[in-house]
């Protein structure tokens, strides 16, 4: 059984030292559906002006249950206002809110 609160706090604790608000810098949180590893991976993408884009791994959620992922992301969204980018999810809906995953 996965504790969604602990997973969200772990992601946020790893995110905090990496996120420093700077001029001409874009931050994005990528959530990747790794279909072959049966996990959801979290990355922080940092794009600075005149620099290469960096992608820093934050955490892997070892489940394929979208309801668990939705509850973790709900808690992450409460503490951060970063843009979320969903990769390799296809055309599926969240199980709890029934909204499209985008």
Secondary structure, 3 states (H helix, E strand, C coil): CCCHHHHHHHHHHHHHCCCCCCCCEEEEEEEEEECCCCEEEEEEEEEECCCCCEEEEEEEECCCCHHHHHHHHHHHHHHCCCEEEEECCCCCECCCCCCECC
